[in-house]
Each structure stands twice: as C-alpha cells, then as structure tokens.
Amino acid sequence: MKTQHENSLHLLRLKLDTYPLFLCRFLETNIGVLAPTTLLSYSTDLENFLEWLIAEGFSKAKQIKDIDVQVLNDLHRDDLEDYRNFLMGQLNKKGQPLSIRTINRKTAALKSLFNYLISTDDRYTRKPYIERNPMAQVKLLHDDYSEDSRKNNLETSILVEDEIQEFRDFIRSGYGELIENGDLNGHKKQQLKRWIDNRERDTAIASLILGSGLRIGEVADIDLSSLNLPEQTVYLRRKSGSMRNVPFSRIAAEDIKQYLNIRSQRYNCPDSEDALFLSLYRGSGKKMTKRAMQNAILKYAIQFGKPKVRAHKLRHSFGTNHIRTHNNIPLLQRILDHSSPETTMIYVNLFDSQIKESIDAADKKD
C-alpha cells in the first residue's frame, strides 16, 4: 500500500501534464526539497491562480497549459493584490470565508513561484524566466485581519450602488472641473486639452464595461463592424474560438453613441479603420491598446477617490451590482462567460455582507 507521500507525489506527476512548462520546472525542482503533500497543495494553489489569470483576461490562453510566462512578467503588484482580494472573497467547502492562514498559504505559494522564476534561467533562452518580481511587494496578511477589514477591502476596490453612474459622470465632466479648479498637479492647459480630446472615448470605455461586464482585453479588441448599437450588442470571439453575442445596457449604448459622433473627426481615422476605440498617434487614429485603457481608468479612479479600482474591477462592479439586482448566479455566469459557477461566486460575497447588515438593521431594539 502506498504511503500518503507516495500518493501525493503520484497525483502531482499526473497534474504536471496539464501545466505550463515554467510551472512544471518549479514543481519538479522542489521534489525532494519540499514534502510531497506541500507540493501538491502548492500545485493546486498555483493552478487556481493561473485559472484566475485566464478568467480575468490577463492571458488569452484557452487552458492554463498554454499560458506564457511573459504574462506573469507583465503583472503589476496591484494585479497580484487584486488576486489576494479575490481570495478574500472566496468560500471554503463549509461555505465560510477562507481563513487568513489559507490566504497566506496561497500567497506564499505565489511568492515561492515568482522567486524561482526571477532567479532561475530558462534552459533555452539562458535568461531568467521573468525580469521583475512584483510579488516581492505583496505582503502577507496579519493574523488579526478582521472581517470588517475584509469587507472594507472588497468595497474600496469596486464601485458600489450610485458610484457606478457617478464614475461615468466624473469622467464625462467631474475630472475636467478638478483641472479647471487647479486641484491636480501638472500642466493645467495640457491636462485640460487631453481630457477634452478623450472624454467621450474614456466615458464610453468605462460605461461599456460597467454596463456589460466585458473584460478590458475584450473591449480593446472590439471592431466597429461587430457593434450593433440599435440592438445594444457586440459580437466577440471567445478564448475557445467560438463567437458570442454580448448585450450591453442602454446607458452604455448612449455613451458609445456620443463617442461615435466624434470618433472619425476627433481621431482623424480613415473609413477603413475598424477598431472601435482609438488613440491619436502621430496625427492619425490607431487602435487603442489595452494598457492605455487600463492607465486611463486608473487615472480617473485615483481622482475619483477610489485608487484601488482598476479596469477589471469595473467588471467586478458590474457583477456585484447584477447580483444585488437579480440574485441569479447562473444568469451572471452566462453574461460574464465564466466556465464554472465557482468563479462567479466572488460577486456574491460583498452582497452577502450587505444582506446580513440589512437583517441586523431590521431586527434591532428600539
């Protein structure tokens, strides 16, 4: 009969065939260094992280085996802290939030992987797998990290309730008011011109994500020819290669229409340019990159007073608001194109805390 260590090692070797090469190398290097049970736990934790990268659009791979290590190299500390926030919203098998100990174990597994990747040469390129280690700046949580802190962390990293429309309005007009009032550092005239030139576009980008739950990478890849404004839908290709028709809200449609009214003239683009969202480059309109969209949203979020909000957090904001309004997980799973309901469950947890608060408020002593 096999021992527990032998069983763990056998299961680990079976899983290696489904992992990208860099993860296989990391796990194989630690065989004999770490206990097989520890390595098996690491493999599951890191597998979940790679699945999250695909679900959130950081990688266009269809399965984790195809994720390029460059995806990890391009991550920012904020992205990794967002993953930790994601873990804080997850539930264990008993339906309870993951413990701080479990979250720290998963974080430690990531730290170990990133340390390996930056200190180990790829056998083919003879260079380290990654050039920088953003995980080094991510700290473990204190043991006394409270439920209130967990809830506050979730709330400050997304837009809730009225903040969704307020953020749209801020991009459309509020940001310009800050510039005119001299509340921003930098060259006032240049800031004002840049905002005036791009406010319709930037409003439309944020509004579309908030009104559809699309990933930022999907928004960056939208073509004009795939957009059906009267029907409020956009035709997109899934990671699997199949196509899906994604609906978006009336408010998002109105904001996109405002952008389309100025798109050709403002961005000086030829009729043949099919990319929906454009940036002005050397006098002519070119497809706006995902990174440029992320930077624009972060710029507005900081001045809006919610610096933890990132582009993919607008998608989370949509999900949380949808759960609050409809409380239909299978429907939201279809809208967000999640492969499993477990991924969709992150949007339930903030809503759950609000339900508990409303019950306590309704059943209190006078």
C-alpha positions as CSV (number, residue, x, y, z in Angstrom):
1,M,0.0,0.0,0.0
2,K,1.3,3.4,-0.9
3,T,2.0,6.0,1.8
4,Q,0.4,9.4,1.8
5,H,3.7,10.9,0.5
6,E,3.8,8.4,-2.4
7,N,0.2,9.1,-3.3
8,S,0.8,12.9,-3.2
9,L,3.8,12.5,-5.5
10,H,1.8,10.3,-7.9
11,L,-1.0,12.8,-8.1
12,L,1.5,15.6,-8.6
13,R,3.1,13.9,-11.5
14,L,-0.3,13.3,-13.1
15,K,-1.1,17.0,-12.9
16,L,2.2,18.1,-14.5
17,D,0.9,17.2,-18.0
18,T,-1.7,19.9,-17.6
19,Y,0.6,22.7,-16.5
20,P,2.8,25.2,-18.5
21,L,6.5,24.4,-18.7
22,F,7.6,27.1,-16.2
23,L,5.3,25.7,-13.5
24,C,6.4,22.1,-14.2
25,R,10.0,23.2,-13.8
26,F,9.2,24.9,-10.5
27,L,7.4,21.9,-9.0
28,E,10.0,19.4,-10.3
29,T,12.8,21.4,-8.8
30,N,11.2,21.2,-5.4
31,I,10.6,17.4,-5.4
32,G,12.8,16.2,-2.6
33,V,13.1,19.7,-1.2
34,L,9.5,20.2,0.0
35,A,7.2,17.5,1.3
36,P,5.0,15.9,-1.5
37,T,1.9,17.0,0.4
38,T,3.1,20.6,0.5
39,L,4.0,20.5,-3.2
40,L,0.6,19.0,-4.1
41,S,-1.1,21.9,-2.2
42,Y,1.2,24.4,-4.0
43,S,0.2,22.9,-7.3
44,T,-3.5,23.4,-6.6
45,D,-3.0,26.9,-5.3
46,L,-0.9,27.9,-8.4
47,E,-3.4,26.2,-10.7
48,N,-6.2,28.3,-9.3
49,F,-4.1,31.4,-9.8
50,L,-3.5,30.6,-13.5
51,E,-7.2,29.9,-13.9
52,W,-7.9,33.4,-12.5
53,L,-5.5,34.9,-15.0
54,I,-7.5,33.5,-17.8
55,A,-10.9,34.3,-16.3
56,E,-9.8,37.9,-15.8
57,G,-8.4,38.3,-19.3
58,F,-4.7,38.6,-18.3
59,S,-4.0,35.7,-20.7
60,K,-5.7,34.8,-23.9
61,A,-4.8,31.2,-23.4
62,K,-7.7,28.7,-23.6
63,Q,-6.2,26.5,-20.9
64,I,-3.6,27.0,-18.3
65,K,-1.1,24.8,-20.1
66,D,-0.8,27.4,-22.8
67,I,-0.2,30.4,-20.5
68,D,3.1,32.2,-21.4
69,V,5.4,33.1,-18.6
70,Q,5.6,36.6,-20.0
71,V,2.0,37.1,-18.7
72,L,3.5,36.8,-15.1
73,N,6.3,39.1,-16.0
74,D,3.9,41.8,-17.1
75,L,1.8,41.7,-13.9
76,H,1.8,44.7,-11.6
77,R,1.8,44.5,-7.8
78,D,-1.8,45.8,-7.9
79,D,-2.8,42.9,-10.1
80,L,-1.4,40.4,-7.5
81,E,-3.1,42.3,-4.6
82,D,-6.3,42.1,-6.6
83,Y,-5.9,38.3,-6.7
84,R,-5.4,38.3,-2.9
85,N,-8.6,40.4,-2.6
86,F,-10.3,37.8,-4.8
87,L,-9.2,35.1,-2.4
88,M,-10.6,37.1,0.5
89,G,-14.0,36.9,-1.3
90,Q,-13.8,33.1,-1.7
91,L,-15.6,30.5,0.4
92,N,-14.3,27.1,1.7
93,K,-16.2,23.8,1.4
94,K,-18.2,24.8,4.5
95,G,-19.4,28.0,2.9
96,Q,-17.2,30.2,5.1
97,P,-14.7,32.8,4.0
98,L,-11.2,31.4,3.5
99,S,-9.1,31.8,6.7
100,I,-6.2,34.3,6.9
101,R,-3.9,31.2,7.2
102,T,-5.2,29.7,4.0
103,I,-4.9,33.0,2.1
104,N,-1.4,33.5,3.4
105,R,-0.5,29.9,2.3
106,K,-1.7,30.6,-1.2
107,T,0.1,33.9,-1.2
108,A,3.3,32.2,0.0
109,A,3.0,29.6,-2.9
110,L,2.9,32.5,-5.4
111,K,5.9,34.2,-3.7
112,S,7.8,31.0,-4.0
113,L,7.0,30.6,-7.7
114,F,7.9,34.2,-8.5
115,N,11.2,33.9,-6.6
116,Y,12.0,30.8,-8.6
117,L,11.2,32.4,-11.9
118,I,13.3,35.5,-11.4
119,S,16.3,33.6,-10.0
120,T,16.3,30.7,-12.5
121,D,17.5,30.7,-16.1
122,D,15.3,29.3,-18.8
123,R,17.2,26.4,-20.3
124,Y,16.5,27.7,-23.8
125,T,17.0,31.4,-23.5
126,R,19.7,31.2,-20.8
127,K,17.9,34.2,-19.1
128,P,15.7,34.3,-16.1
129,Y,12.1,33.4,-16.8
130,I,10.9,36.8,-15.7
131,E,12.8,40.2,-15.4
132,R,11.0,41.6,-12.4
133,N,9.2,40.2,-9.3
134,P,6.1,42.2,-8.4
135,M,5.1,39.5,-5.9
136,A,8.0,40.7,-3.7
137,Q,6.0,43.7,-2.7
138,V,2.9,41.8,-1.8
139,K,2.7,41.3,2.0
140,L,1.1,38.5,4.0
141,L,-2.0,39.4,6.0
142,H,-1.8,39.8,9.7
143,D,-3.5,37.1,11.8
144,D,-5.8,39.7,13.4
145,Y,-7.1,40.8,10.0
146,S,-10.8,41.3,10.7
147,E,-14.0,40.6,8.9
148,D,-14.6,44.3,8.8
149,S,-11.2,44.8,7.2
150,R,-12.0,42.1,4.6
151,K,-15.3,43.7,3.8
152,N,-13.8,47.2,3.5
153,N,-11.1,45.9,1.2
154,L,-13.7,44.5,-1.1
155,E,-15.8,47.6,-1.1
156,T,-12.9,50.0,-1.7
157,S,-11.7,48.1,-4.7
158,I,-15.0,48.2,-6.7
159,L,-17.8,50.7,-7.4
160,V,-20.9,50.1,-5.5
161,E,-24.5,51.3,-6.0
162,D,-24.6,55.0,-7.0
163,E,-20.9,55.1,-7.5
164,I,-21.3,53.4,-10.9
165,Q,-23.1,56.3,-12.5
166,E,-21.1,58.8,-10.5
167,F,-17.9,57.4,-12.0
168,R,-19.3,57.8,-15.5
169,D,-20.3,61.4,-14.8
170,F,-16.9,62.0,-13.2
171,I,-15.1,61.0,-16.4
172,R,-17.5,63.0,-18.5
173,S,-17.4,66.2,-16.5
174,G,-16.1,66.0,-13.0
175,Y,-12.5,65.3,-13.9
176,G,-12.4,68.5,-16.0
177,E,-13.8,70.5,-13.1
178,L,-10.8,69.3,-11.0
179,I,-8.4,70.5,-13.7
180,E,-10.1,73.9,-14.0
181,N,-10.1,74.4,-10.3
182,G,-6.4,73.7,-10.1
183,D,-6.8,70.6,-7.9
184,L,-4.5,68.4,-10.0
185,N,-0.7,68.5,-10.2
186,G,0.8,69.1,-13.6
187,H,0.4,71.4,-16.5
188,K,-3.2,72.6,-16.4
189,K,-3.6,73.5,-20.1
190,Q,-2.2,70.2,-21.3
191,Q,-4.3,68.2,-18.9
192,L,-7.4,70.0,-20.0
193,K,-6.8,69.5,-23.7
194,R,-6.0,65.8,-23.2
195,W,-9.2,65.3,-21.2
196,I,-11.4,67.3,-23.7
197,D,-10.0,65.3,-26.6
198,N,-10.7,61.9,-25.0
199,R,-13.6,62.3,-22.5
200,E,-16.2,60.8,-24.8
201,R,-14.0,57.9,-25.6
202,D,-13.0,57.3,-22.0
203,T,-16.5,57.6,-20.8
204,A,-17.7,55.1,-23.4
205,I,-15.0,52.6,-22.4
206,A,-15.8,52.7,-18.7
207,S,-19.5,52.8,-19.4
208,L,-19.4,49.7,-21.6
209,I,-17.6,47.6,-19.0
210,L,-19.9,48.8,-16.3
211,G,-22.9,48.1,-18.5
212,S,-21.8,44.7,-19.8
213,G,-19.2,43.1,-17.6
214,L,-16.8,42.7,-20.5
215,R,-13.1,42.1,-19.8
216,I,-10.8,45.1,-20.6
217,G,-9.0,42.9,-23.3
218,E,-12.3,42.2,-25.0
219,V,-13.2,45.9,-25.0
220,A,-9.8,46.7,-26.6
221,D,-10.4,44.2,-29.4
222,I,-13.9,45.4,-30.3
223,D,-14.3,46.3,-34.0
224,L,-16.8,48.8,-35.3
225,S,-18.2,46.2,-37.6
226,S,-19.0,43.9,-34.7
227,L,-21.0,46.5,-32.9
228,N,-24.8,46.6,-33.2
229,L,-25.8,49.8,-31.4
230,P,-29.6,49.7,-32.0
231,E,-29.7,46.1,-30.6
232,Q,-27.2,47.0,-27.8
233,T,-25.0,44.0,-28.6
234,V,-21.4,43.3,-29.6
235,Y,-20.2,40.2,-31.4
236,L,-17.0,38.8,-29.8
237,R,-14.7,35.8,-30.1
238,R,-14.3,33.6,-27.0
239,K,-11.0,32.3,-25.9
240,S,-12.1,28.9,-27.3
241,G,-12.5,30.4,-30.7
242,S,-16.3,30.4,-30.8
243,M,-18.3,33.6,-31.1
244,R,-20.8,35.1,-28.6
245,N,-23.2,38.0,-28.8
246,V,-22.8,40.2,-25.7
247,P,-25.6,42.6,-24.7
248,F,-24.9,45.9,-23.0
249,S,-27.0,48.5,-21.2
250,R,-29.0,51.4,-22.6
251,I,-26.7,53.8,-20.7
252,A,-23.6,52.2,-22.2
253,A,-25.2,52.5,-25.7
254,E,-25.9,56.2,-25.2
255,D,-22.3,56.8,-24.1
256,I,-20.9,54.8,-27.1
257,K,-23.2,56.8,-29.4
258,Q,-21.7,60.1,-28.0
259,Y,-18.2,58.8,-28.7
260,L,-19.1,57.6,-32.3
261,N,-20.4,61.1,-33.1
262,I,-16.8,62.5,-32.7
263,R,-14.7,59.4,-33.4
264,S,-13.8,60.0,-37.1
265,Q,-13.1,63.7,-36.9
266,R,-11.5,63.8,-33.5
267,Y,-9.2,60.9,-34.2
268,N,-8.6,61.6,-37.9
269,C,-9.2,58.0,-38.9
270,P,-9.8,56.6,-42.4
271,D,-13.1,54.8,-43.1
272,S,-11.1,51.6,-43.3
273,E,-10.2,51.7,-39.6
274,D,-12.4,49.1,-37.9
275,A,-11.1,49.3,-34.3
276,L,-13.8,50.9,-32.2
277,F,-11.7,52.7,-29.6
278,L,-8.8,54.8,-31.0
279,S,-5.8,56.8,-29.8
280,L,-4.3,59.7,-31.7
281,Y,-0.8,58.7,-32.8
282,R,1.3,61.0,-35.0
283,G,-1.8,62.8,-36.2
284,S,-4.0,59.7,-37.1
285,G,-6.2,57.4,-35.2
286,K,-4.8,53.9,-34.2
287,K,-6.3,51.1,-32.2
288,M,-6.2,51.9,-28.5
289,T,-4.2,49.4,-26.6
290,K,-5.4,47.5,-23.5
291,R,-2.6,49.1,-21.4
292,A,-3.7,52.6,-22.5
293,M,-7.2,51.8,-21.4
294,Q,-6.0,50.5,-18.1
295,N,-3.9,53.6,-17.5
296,A,-6.8,55.9,-18.4
297,I,-9.2,54.2,-16.0
298,L,-6.7,54.2,-13.2
299,K,-6.1,57.9,-13.7
300,Y,-9.8,58.7,-13.3
301,A,-10.2,56.2,-10.4
302,I,-7.5,57.9,-8.4
303,Q,-9.0,61.3,-8.7
304,F,-12.5,59.9,-8.1
305,G,-11.2,58.8,-4.7
306,K,-11.1,55.0,-5.3
307,P,-7.4,54.4,-6.2
308,K,-7.9,50.6,-5.8
309,V,-10.3,50.5,-8.7
310,R,-8.7,49.0,-11.8
311,A,-10.1,48.3,-15.3
312,H,-11.0,44.7,-14.4
313,K,-12.6,46.0,-11.2
314,L,-15.2,47.7,-13.3
315,R,-16.2,44.2,-14.4
316,H,-16.4,43.2,-10.8
317,S,-18.5,46.2,-10.1
318,F,-20.9,45.1,-12.8
319,G,-21.0,41.6,-11.4
320,T,-21.7,42.7,-7.8
321,N,-24.4,45.1,-9.0
322,H,-26.0,42.5,-11.1
323,I,-26.2,40.0,-8.2
324,R,-27.6,42.7,-6.0
325,T,-30.3,43.5,-8.5
326,H,-31.2,40.0,-9.8
327,N,-29.6,37.4,-7.4
328,N,-29.2,35.0,-10.3
329,I,-25.8,33.3,-10.4
330,P,-26.4,31.1,-13.5
331,L,-27.5,34.2,-15.4
332,L,-24.5,36.2,-14.3
333,Q,-22.2,33.2,-15.2
334,R,-23.5,33.3,-18.8
335,I,-23.2,37.1,-19.1
336,L,-19.6,37.1,-17.8
337,D,-18.7,34.0,-19.8
338,H,-17.4,32.1,-16.8
339,S,-16.7,28.4,-17.4
340,S,-17.7,27.5,-13.8
341,P,-20.1,29.0,-11.2
342,E,-17.3,29.0,-8.6
343,T,-15.6,31.9,-10.4
344,T,-18.9,33.8,-10.4
345,M,-19.3,33.3,-6.7
346,I,-16.8,36.2,-6.0
347,Y,-19.6,38.6,-6.8
348,V,-21.9,37.1,-4.2
349,N,-19.8,37.7,-1.1
350,L,-20.0,41.5,-0.9
351,F,-23.7,41.3,-1.5
352,D,-24.0,38.6,1.3
353,S,-22.4,41.0,3.8
354,Q,-25.0,43.7,2.9
355,I,-27.8,41.2,3.3
356,K,-26.6,40.4,6.8
357,E,-26.4,44.1,7.7
358,S,-29.9,44.7,6.4
359,I,-31.2,41.8,8.6
360,D,-29.5,43.2,11.6
361,A,-30.8,46.7,10.9
362,A,-34.4,45.3,10.5
363,D,-34.2,43.3,13.7
364,K,-32.9,45.7,16.3
365,K,-34.1,47.0,19.6
366,D,-35.7,50.5,19.7
